[in-house]
Amino acid sequence: MDLAQQGRAELDPEKRKQIYFRIQEIFNADAPMIPLYQKPYIEVMTTRAHNFQQPPTAQYVWKKTWLEQ
């Protein structure tokens, strides 16, 4: 039985945690790529929108955003 199946079948939360942690260790060791940078988010909108903000966490901030008539 592979680790994913063992994790699904295991009823003991602590043993299940160890199994899934091992899956993560294997995945990290065998990762096919390593992200070297993150592209900034690109927002496209009308010029009628004003005071739009988006912090690096990618959450939209609408508190002060308004549309020109």
Gaussian input, Z-matrix of N, CA and C with variables (Angstrom, degrees):
# hf/3-21g

backbone

0 1
 N
 C     1     B1
 C     2     B2     1     A1
 N     3     B3     2     A2     1     D1
 C     4     B4     3     A3     2     D2
 C     5     B5     4     A4     3     D3
 N     6     B6     5     A5     4     D4
 C     7     B7     6     A6     5     D5
 C     8     B8     7     A7     6     D6
 N     9     B9     8     A8     7     D7
 C    10    B10     9     A9     8     D8
 C    11    B11    10    A10     9     D9
 N    12    B12    11    A11    10    D10
 C    13    B13    12    A12    11    D11
 C    14    B14    13    A13    12    D12
 N    15    B15    14    A14    13    D13
 C    16    B16    15    A15    14    D14
 C    17    B17    16    A16    15    D15
 N    18    B18    17    A17    16    D16
 C    19    B19    18    A18    17    D17
 C    20    B20    19    A19    18    D18
 N    21    B21    20    A20    19    D19
 C    22    B22    21    A21    20    D20
 C    23    B23    22    A22    21    D21
 N    24    B24    23    A23    22    D22
 C    25    B25    24    A24    23    D23
 C    26    B26    25    A25    24    D24
 N    27    B27    26    A26    25    D25
 C    28    B28    27    A27    26    D26
 C    29    B29    28    A28    27    D27
 N    30    B30    29    A29    28    D28
 C    31    B31    30    A30    29    D29
 C    32    B32    31    A31    30    D30
 N    33    B33    32    A32    31    D31
 C    34    B34    33    A33    32    D32
 C    35    B35    34    A34    33    D33
 N    36    B36    35    A35    34    D34
 C    37    B37    36    A36    35    D35
 C    38    B38    37    A37    36    D36
 N    39    B39    38    A38    37    D37
 C    40    B40    39    A39    38    D38
 C    41    B41    40    A40    39    D39
 N    42    B42    41    A41    40    D40
 C    43    B43    42    A42    41    D41
 C    44    B44    43    A43    42    D42
 N    45    B45    44    A44    43    D43
 C    46    B46    45    A45    44    D44
 C    47    B47    46    A46    45    D45
 N    48    B48    47    A47    46    D46
 C    49    B49    48    A48    47    D47
 C    50    B50    49    A49    48    D48
 N    51    B51    50    A50    49    D49
 C    52    B52    51    A51    50    D50
 C    53    B53    52    A52    51    D51
 N    54    B54    53    A53    52    D52
 C    55    B55    54    A54    53    D53
 C    56    B56    55    A55    54    D54
 N    57    B57    56    A56    55    D55
 C    58    B58    57    A57    56    D56
 C    59    B59    58    A58    57    D57
 N    60    B60    59    A59    58    D58
 C    61    B61    60    A60    59    D59
 C    62    B62    61    A61    60    D60
 N    63    B63    62    A62    61    D61
 C    64    B64    63    A63    62    D62
 C    65    B65    64    A64    63    D63
 N    66    B66    65    A65    64    D64
 C    67    B67    66    A66    65    D65
 C    68    B68    67    A67    66    D66
 N    69    B69    68    A68    67    D67
 C    70    B70    69    A69    68    D68
 C    71    B71    70    A70    69    D69
 N    72    B72    71    A71    70    D70
 C    73    B73    72    A72    71    D71
 C    74    B74    73    A73    72    D72
 N    75    B75    74    A74    73    D73
 C    76    B76    75    A75    74    D74
 C    77    B77    76    A76    75    D75
 N    78    B78    77    A77    76    D76
 C    79    B79    78    A78    77    D77
 C    80    B80    79    A79    78    D78
 N    81    B81    80    A80    79    D79
 C    82    B82    81    A81    80    D80
 C    83    B83    82    A82    81    D81
 N    84    B84    83    A83    82    D82
 C    85    B85    84    A84    83    D83
 C    86    B86    85    A85    84    D84
 N    87    B87    86    A86    85    D85
 C    88    B88    87    A87    86    D86
 C    89    B89    88    A88    87    D87
 N    90    B90    89    A89    88    D88
 C    91    B91    90    A90    89    D89
 C    92    B92    91    A91    90    D90
 N    93    B93    92    A92    91    D91
 C    94    B94    93    A93    92    D92
 C    95    B95    94    A94    93    D93
 N    96    B96    95    A95    94    D94
 C    97    B97    96    A96    95    D95
 C    98    B98    97    A97    96    D96
 N    99    B99    98    A98    97    D97
 C   100   B100    99    A99    98    D98
 C   101   B101   100   A100    99    D99
 N   102   B102   101   A101   100   D100
 C   103   B103   102   A102   101   D101
 C   104   B104   103   A103   102   D102
 N   105   B105   104   A104   103   D103
 C   106   B106   105   A105   104   D104
 C   107   B107   106   A106   105   D105
 N   108   B108   107   A107   106   D106
 C   109   B109   108   A108   107   D107
 C   110   B110   109   A109   108   D108
 N   111   B111   110   A110   109   D109
 C   112   B112   111   A111   110   D110
 C   113   B113   112   A112   111   D111
 N   114   B114   113   A113   112   D112
 C   115   B115   114   A114   113   D113
 C   116   B116   115   A115   114   D114
 N   117   B117   116   A116   115   D115
 C   118   B118   117   A117   116   D116
 C   119   B119   118   A118   117   D117
 N   120   B120   119   A119   118   D118
 C   121   B121   120   A120   119   D119
 C   122   B122   121   A121   120   D120
 N   123   B123   122   A122   121   D121
 C   124   B124   123   A123   122   D122
 C   125   B125   124   A124   123   D123
 N   126   B126   125   A125   124   D124
 C   127   B127   126   A126   125   D125
 C   128   B128   127   A127   126   D126
 N   129   B129   128   A128   127   D127
 C   130   B130   129   A129   128   D128
 C   131   B131   130   A130   129   D129
 N   132   B132   131   A131   130   D130
 C   133   B133   132   A132   131   D131
 C   134   B134   133   A133   132   D132
 N   135   B135   134   A134   133   D133
 C   136   B136   135   A135   134   D134
 C   137   B137   136   A136   135   D135
 N   138   B138   137   A137   136   D136
 C   139   B139   138   A138   137   D137
 C   140   B140   139   A139   138   D138
 N   141   B141   140   A140   139   D139
 C   142   B142   141   A141   140   D140
 C   143   B143   142   A142   141   D141
 N   144   B144   143   A143   142   D142
 C   145   B145   144   A144   143   D143
 C   146   B146   145   A145   144   D144
 N   147   B147   146   A146   145   D145
 C   148   B148   147   A147   146   D146
 C   149   B149   148   A148   147   D147
 N   150   B150   149   A149   148   D148
 C   151   B151   150   A150   149   D149
 C   152   B152   151   A151   150   D150
 N   153   B153   152   A152   151   D151
 C   154   B154   153   A153   152   D152
 C   155   B155   154   A154   153   D153
 N   156   B156   155   A155   154   D154
 C   157   B157   156   A156   155   D155
 C   158   B158   157   A157   156   D156
 N   159   B159   158   A158   157   D157
 C   160   B160   159   A159   158   D158
 C   161   B161   160   A160   159   D159
 N   162   B162   161   A161   160   D160
 C   163   B163   162   A162   161   D161
 C   164   B164   163   A163   162   D162
 N   165   B165   164   A164   163   D163
 C   166   B166   165   A165   164   D164
 C   167   B167   166   A166   165   D165
 N   168   B168   167   A167   166   D166
 C   169   B169   168   A168   167   D167
 C   170   B170   169   A169   168   D168
 N   171   B171   170   A170   169   D169
 C   172   B172   171   A171   170   D170
 C   173   B173   172   A172   171   D171
 N   174   B174   173   A173   172   D172
 C   175   B175   174   A174   173   D173
 C   176   B176   175   A175   174   D174
 N   177   B177   176   A176   175   D175
 C   178   B178   177   A177   176   D176
 C   179   B179   178   A178   177   D177
 N   180   B180   179   A179   178   D178
 C   181   B181   180   A180   179   D179
 C   182   B182   181   A181   180   D180
 N   183   B183   182   A182   181   D181
 C   184   B184   183   A183   182   D182
 C   185   B185   184   A184   183   D183
 N   186   B186   185   A185   184   D184
 C   187   B187   186   A186   185   D185
 C   188   B188   187   A187   186   D186
 N   189   B189   188   A188   187   D187
 C   190   B190   189   A189   188   D188
 C   191   B191   190   A190   189   D189
 N   192   B192   191   A191   190   D190
 C   193   B193   192   A192   191   D191
 C   194   B194   193   A193   192   D192
 N   195   B195   194   A194   193   D193
 C   196   B196   195   A195   194   D194
 C   197   B197   196   A196   195   D195
 N   198   B198   197   A197   196   D196
 C   199   B199   198   A198   197   D197
 C   200   B200   199   A199   198   D198
 N   201   B201   200   A200   199   D199
 C   202   B202   201   A201   200   D200
 C   203   B203   202   A202   201   D201
 N   204   B204   203   A203   202   D202
 C   205   B205   204   A204   203   D203
 C   206   B206   205   A205   204   D204

   B1=1.4562
   B2=1.5375
   B3=1.3342
   B4=1.4641
   B5=1.5365
   B6=1.3216
   B7=1.4697
   B8=1.5210
   B9=1.3166
   B10=1.4689
   B11=1.5257
   B12=1.3143
   B13=1.4668
   B14=1.5235
   B15=1.3253
   B16=1.4656
   B17=1.5212
   B18=1.3237
   B19=1.4609
   B20=1.5189
   B21=1.3287
   B22=1.4695
   B23=1.5237
   B24=1.3374
   B25=1.4619
   B26=1.5306
   B27=1.3142
   B28=1.4740
   B29=1.5307
   B30=1.3202
   B31=1.4616
   B32=1.5228
   B33=1.3289
   B34=1.4683
   B35=1.5326
   B36=1.3473
   B37=1.4700
   B38=1.5319
   B39=1.3261
   B40=1.4686
   B41=1.5308
   B42=1.3333
   B43=1.4687
   B44=1.5194
   B45=1.3401
   B46=1.4673
   B47=1.5238
   B48=1.3286
   B49=1.4665
   B50=1.5294
   B51=1.3253
   B52=1.4710
   B53=1.5306
   B54=1.3307
   B55=1.4668
   B56=1.5249
   B57=1.3394
   B58=1.4662
   B59=1.5272
   B60=1.3259
   B61=1.4699
   B62=1.5260
   B63=1.3216
   B64=1.4671
   B65=1.5342
   B66=1.3347
   B67=1.4647
   B68=1.5311
   B69=1.3249
   B70=1.4647
   B71=1.5271
   B72=1.3297
   B73=1.4715
   B74=1.5299
   B75=1.3206
   B76=1.4684
   B77=1.5262
   B78=1.3247
   B79=1.4576
   B80=1.5341
   B81=1.3334
   B82=1.4689
   B83=1.5220
   B84=1.3234
   B85=1.4665
   B86=1.5276
   B87=1.3274
   B88=1.4627
   B89=1.5230
   B90=1.3180
   B91=1.4659
   B92=1.5284
   B93=1.3333
   B94=1.4544
   B95=1.5230
   B96=1.3268
   B97=1.4603
   B98=1.5165
   B99=1.3040
   B100=1.4580
   B101=1.5195
   B102=1.3449
   B103=1.4674
   B104=1.5326
   B105=1.3229
   B106=1.4571
   B107=1.5244
   B108=1.3147
   B109=1.4555
   B110=1.5218
   B111=1.3037
   B112=1.4577
   B113=1.5144
   B114=1.3157
   B115=1.4574
   B116=1.5287
   B117=1.3160
   B118=1.4660
   B119=1.5210
   B120=1.3028
   B121=1.4650
   B122=1.5198
   B123=1.3050
   B124=1.4605
   B125=1.5232
   B126=1.3102
   B127=1.4606
   B128=1.5198
   B129=1.2998
   B130=1.4551
   B131=1.5189
   B132=1.3259
   B133=1.4608
   B134=1.5157
   B135=1.2784
   B136=1.4523
   B137=1.5257
   B138=1.3258
   B139=1.4615
   B140=1.5260
   B141=1.3297
   B142=1.4673
   B143=1.5289
   B144=1.3366
   B145=1.4653
   B146=1.5236
   B147=1.3190
   B148=1.4648
   B149=1.5313
   B150=1.3250
   B151=1.4693
   B152=1.5217
   B153=1.3125
   B154=1.4593
   B155=1.5162
   B156=1.3249
   B157=1.4625
   B158=1.5156
   B159=1.3240
   B160=1.4597
   B161=1.5198
   B162=1.3355
   B163=1.4627
   B164=1.5264
   B165=1.3196
   B166=1.4663
   B167=1.5292
   B168=1.3065
   B169=1.4641
   B170=1.5185
   B171=1.3195
   B172=1.4621
   B173=1.5228
   B174=1.3031
   B175=1.4628
   B176=1.5178
   B177=1.3046
   B178=1.4562
   B179=1.5226
   B180=1.3325
   B181=1.4623
   B182=1.5242
   B183=1.3162
   B184=1.4631
   B185=1.5252
   B186=1.3062
   B187=1.4663
   B188=1.5178
   B189=1.3221
   B190=1.4641
   B191=1.5361
   B192=1.3280
   B193=1.4684
   B194=1.5278
   B195=1.3267
   B196=1.4685
   B197=1.5264
   B198=1.3298
   B199=1.4597
   B200=1.5099
   B201=1.3013
   B202=1.4703
   B203=1.5281
   B204=1.3320
   B205=1.4787
   B206=1.4952
   A1=108.19
   A2=117.69
   A3=119.65
   A4=110.47
   A5=116.04
   A6=120.60
   A7=113.12
   A8=117.91
   A9=120.51
   A10=110.52
   A11=116.63
   A12=119.96
   A13=110.56
   A14=116.82
   A15=120.32
   A16=110.58
   A17=115.99
   A18=120.37
   A19=111.88
   A20=116.45
   A21=120.36
   A22=111.42
   A23=117.02
   A24=121.44
   A25=112.81
   A26=117.70
   A27=121.00
   A28=111.15
   A29=116.33
   A30=121.55
   A31=112.84
   A32=117.13
   A33=121.08
   A34=108.51
   A35=118.45
   A36=120.93
   A37=113.47
   A38=117.59
   A39=120.03
   A40=110.90
   A41=116.93
   A42=120.19
   A43=110.64
   A44=116.80
   A45=121.41
   A46=109.95
   A47=116.75
   A48=121.63
   A49=110.50
   A50=116.72
   A51=120.94
   A52=111.25
   A53=116.62
   A54=120.34
   A55=110.40
   A56=116.89
   A57=119.60
   A58=111.75
   A59=117.17
   A60=119.67
   A61=109.89
   A62=117.01
   A63=120.83
   A64=111.04
   A65=116.87
   A66=120.38
   A67=109.61
   A68=117.42
   A69=120.96
   A70=111.17
   A71=117.51
   A72=120.27
   A73=110.52
   A74=116.76
   A75=120.75
   A76=110.31
   A77=116.31
   A78=120.11
   A79=111.09
   A80=116.84
   A81=119.86
   A82=111.92
   A83=117.66
   A84=120.91
   A85=111.30
   A86=116.65
   A87=121.20
   A88=113.30
   A89=117.51
   A90=120.65
   A91=109.98
   A92=117.85
   A93=120.71
   A94=113.51
   A95=118.07
   A96=120.14
   A97=110.06
   A98=114.39
   A99=121.25
   A100=107.53
   A101=118.37
   A102=118.94
   A103=110.09
   A104=115.61
   A105=120.61
   A106=112.92
   A107=116.50
   A108=120.44
   A109=108.34
   A110=115.55
   A111=121.11
   A112=108.33
   A113=116.26
   A114=119.97
   A115=109.27
   A116=117.56
   A117=118.86
   A118=110.28
   A119=115.38
   A120=119.84
   A121=109.41
   A122=116.01
   A123=121.71
   A124=107.12
   A125=116.22
   A126=121.59
   A127=108.54
   A128=116.75
   A129=122.06
   A130=107.23
   A131=115.89
   A132=119.64
   A133=109.83
   A134=115.96
   A135=121.90
   A136=111.28
   A137=116.50
   A138=120.70
   A139=110.97
   A140=116.68
   A141=120.70
   A142=111.75
   A143=118.49
   A144=122.06
   A145=109.56
   A146=115.65
   A147=121.13
   A148=110.59
   A149=115.36
   A150=124.52
   A151=113.73
   A152=118.21
   A153=121.01
   A154=108.77
   A155=116.99
   A156=121.30
   A157=109.37
   A158=114.88
   A159=120.17
   A160=107.90
   A161=117.47
   A162=120.14
   A163=111.31
   A164=118.52
   A165=121.67
   A166=114.21
   A167=117.69
   A168=120.47
   A169=112.10
   A170=117.62
   A171=125.14
   A172=113.64
   A173=116.52
   A174=119.45
   A175=108.34
   A176=116.14
   A177=119.72
   A178=110.14
   A179=116.70
   A180=122.47
   A181=106.47
   A182=115.94
   A183=121.09
   A184=112.76
   A185=120.01
   A186=122.96
   A187=112.96
   A188=117.68
   A189=120.67
   A190=112.96
   A191=116.38
   A192=120.99
   A193=110.21
   A194=115.13
   A195=119.30
   A196=109.22
   A197=115.15
   A198=121.71
   A199=110.29
   A200=114.64
   A201=121.01
   A202=108.67
   A203=116.61
   A204=120.79
   A205=112.01
   D1=134.02
   D2=179.93
   D3=-78.58
   D4=169.78
   D5=-174.93
   D6=-62.46
   D7=-38.55
   D8=-179.97
   D9=-62.47
   D10=-42.20
   D11=177.91
   D12=-66.79
   D13=-38.90
   D14=177.78
   D15=-62.08
   D16=-42.68
   D17=-179.95
   D18=-62.78
   D19=-41.16
   D20=178.67
   D21=-66.36
   D22=-35.18
   D23=-175.44
   D24=-84.54
   D25=-22.01
   D26=-175.08
   D27=-72.06
   D28=129.59
   D29=-179.79
   D30=-94.56
   D31=-24.14
   D32=179.71
   D33=-76.64
   D34=116.56
   D35=-176.63
   D36=-57.87
   D37=-36.33
   D38=-178.40
   D39=-69.94
   D40=-42.70
   D41=177.39
   D42=-65.78
   D43=-39.72
   D44=177.89
   D45=-61.26
   D46=-42.56
   D47=178.32
   D48=-59.06
   D49=-43.96
   D50=179.86
   D51=-64.00
   D52=-40.16
   D53=179.68
   D54=-63.61
   D55=-47.70
   D56=-179.08
   D57=-68.43
   D58=-31.89
   D59=175.10
   D60=-64.58
   D61=-39.74
   D62=177.99
   D63=-64.40
   D64=-38.99
   D65=176.18
   D66=-59.95
   D67=-42.95
   D68=178.93
   D69=-64.73
   D70=-39.20
   D71=177.89
   D72=-61.57
   D73=-44.63
   D74=179.94
   D75=-63.95
   D76=-44.99
   D77=179.46
   D78=-60.24
   D79=-45.40
   D80=-179.15
   D81=-65.51
   D82=-35.78
   D83=179.41
   D84=-70.54
   D85=-33.78
   D86=-176.27
   D87=-103.76
   D88=15.14
   D89=-176.17
   D90=-56.81
   D91=129.94
   D92=-177.81
   D93=-73.68
   D94=-17.23
   D95=179.37
   D96=-153.16
   D97=159.71
   D98=178.14
   D99=-122.81
   D100=122.06
   D101=178.13
   D102=-67.71
   D103=124.04
   D104=-178.03
   D105=-95.51
   D106=-24.12
   D107=179.09
   D108=-157.38
   D109=168.66
   D110=178.09
   D111=-123.95
   D112=129.98
   D113=178.18
   D114=-70.90
   D115=143.47
   D116=174.51
   D117=-68.34
   D118=153.59
   D119=178.36
   D120=-70.38
   D121=141.79
   D122=177.83
   D123=-109.44
   D124=123.26
   D125=179.20
   D126=-113.81
   D127=128.83
   D128=177.45
   D129=-116.96
   D130=125.99
   D131=-179.93
   D132=-154.03
   D133=173.84
   D134=179.85
   D135=-71.30
   D136=154.91
   D137=176.91
   D138=-72.84
   D139=-9.06
   D140=177.28
   D141=-75.06
   D142=-16.38
   D143=179.82
   D144=-82.52
   D145=133.50
   D146=-178.62
   D147=-128.86
   D148=149.39
   D149=176.48
   D150=61.02
   D151=29.49
   D152=175.73
   D153=-74.62
   D154=136.53
   D155=179.74
   D156=-132.30
   D157=143.72
   D158=172.81
   D159=-142.31
   D160=109.51
   D161=178.84
   D162=-72.17
   D163=170.54
   D164=-178.17
   D165=-59.20
   D166=-17.30
   D167=179.26
   D168=-78.82
   D169=-0.56
   D170=176.14
   D171=70.02
   D172=17.93
   D173=176.33
   D174=-91.29
   D175=133.54
   D176=179.35
   D177=-75.06
   D178=139.66
   D179=176.91
   D180=-116.18
   D181=109.28
   D182=-175.13
   D183=-104.07
   D184=0.09
   D185=-172.16
   D186=-54.96
   D187=-42.15
   D188=-175.43
   D189=-111.42
   D190=9.34
   D191=-178.96
   D192=-79.39
   D193=136.82
   D194=177.67
   D195=-146.65
   D196=156.67
   D197=179.70
   D198=-107.14
   D199=133.26
   D200=175.84
   D201=-74.40
   D202=138.44
   D203=-178.69
   D204=-71.95

